[in-house]
Amino acid sequence: VITPCPGGEDGGSDEDYTTDGSYDLDSSGSVIVCANEQDFLDQHNDYCEVCNQPGELLCCATCNLVYHKECVRPRLAKDPPDDWKCAYCVSSGV
C-alpha cells in the first residue's frame, strides 16, 4: 500500500525519503512510501549489479544500478549516506 508521507506541500517530506530499504508503518501496519521515493525506486534495477539476485538493495543516487551491501566494492565500512554513489559514478565524476 502506498500512502503519502506526512508533511510537505504534496503530502510528502524530504525528511521521510529513505533509500536504505527501511520503511515507516502507519497505524494500520501499511508501509508508508513517499511518492518521490517510489519514483526513485522505480528508476532503479531490480537485481544486484554484481550477483544478479533480488533482495534488499542499495540504490546509487546518480544512476540506476543497485547492489547488496555485501556485494558493493569497495566494501562499505559503515552504513552509506542517502546520497550514496556507486563506484562507476564516483570514477566517472558523476
C-alpha positions, -999 to +999 in steps of 0.1 A: +000+000+000+014+034-010+003+063+012+018+098+011+042+107+038+030+133+062+040+170+058+051+189+027+030+207+001+024+175-019+018+154+012+054+142+012+085+153+030+122+150+020+129+141+056+109+109+051+129+100+020+150+069+026+169+045+003+181+020+028+151-004+025+136+005+058+101+020+059+078+035+084+044+019+091+012+037+096-013+028+123-029+000+102+005-016+095+007-004+059+041+007+046+044+045+041+062+052+009+067+087-003+056+093-039+091+108-047+107+077-031+086+054-051+096+072-083+133+069-072+130+032-066+111+026-099+140+041-118+165+015-105+172-020-115+155-049-096+186-071-094+221-066-079+247-055-105+272-080-091+253-112-083+221-106-104+199-115-074+169-096-059+168-086-022+175-056+000+194-035-024+214-003-021+205+022-048+230+046-064+219+082-062+231+091-097+224+060-119+200+030-120+224+005-105+217-014-073+238-036-050+235-058-020+256-042+008+278-073+008+284-071-030+295-034-031+331-028-039+350-012-024+334-027+008+314-003+030+329+003+064+296+018+077+261+024+065+261+046+034+245+080+033+212+085+015+231+101-014+255+071-019+271+068-053+283+035-068+320+031-078+311+036-115+296+071-108+324+081-085+351+071-110+333+089-139+328+121-117+290+120-119 
